[in-house]
Amino acid sequence: MLTIKLNAPHDESGNPQRLWLLISGDSGGVIDVIDEGYSGYAARPKRVAEGPEISVTQAEYRGWIRYGESIGGRRAPDKDYDVR
């Protein structure tokens, strides 16, 4: 598994807009979307390879948040992944 961090500009209230995409090592598809919030790197699942950081627009960020919600993505780092 691999993570890709997406960074959007702060919202109008100054809140950070960053998230992690968790990519399957087998299929290459997105299997989770994790909103970083104020957790920073602690939001990234442990034992998962760190990938690139990519700058995105606020609209792209919101699109990934919606996609994450549609697949049951997490807004907090409350579980780990079996990377075997």
Secondary structure, DSSP 8 states (H G I E B T S, - for coil): -EEEEEEE---TT---EEEEEEE-TTT--EEEEEE-TT-GGGGS-TTSEEEEEEE--HHHHHHHHHHHHHTT-BSS--------
